[in-house]
Amino acid sequence: MAPAVVSAWEDQFVRPSRDDLLEGLNKQDRALVDRCLSRLESIPRCRMGIAWHGIPWRWTLRFTTDNKTPVAFIIPEPRRPQLAIPLSADDMDRLDFRKLSRAIREGISLASAINGIVWSEWVLSSKTQTDELLKLLDARLIGVGLVESPES
């Protein structure tokens, strides 16, 4: 009997490459993740790393500032990729909740708050939703000083 095949995302004992993690995604999910990656990788001083975060996130693509402040996490779970955006109180103050869709608002309101950071996460399900999440990401990028506020 052949051993069960474990995806790169699940195998805690073998550090995967970015390509290893992304090859487990189907075409539609890969396009959504690529959209997030394109935005995050376009930001100067935003660094990507691969880190094991245990269950349920397992291996993630972690984006941080130069001083290691978390910006966003892509959880490349096959058939269910997710984007997590940690939001501080200042980030939340920059948000206009009336302009956010109900699903995004609920993702924030249902998220766990740890040490003043709201750890919100969403399954990437459509281009429209992903684009809205990338706009939400801008509040975080302003908060950690990676981009300037449009009001500046």
Secondary structure, DSSP 8 states (H G I E B T S, - for coil): -------TTT-TTS---HHHHHTTS-HHHHHHHHHHHHHHHTSTT-EEEEEE--TTT-EEEEEE-TT--EEEEEE--TT--EEEEEEEHHHHHH--GGGS-HHHHHHHHTSEEETTEEEEEEE---HHHHHHHHHHHHHHHHHTTSS--TT-
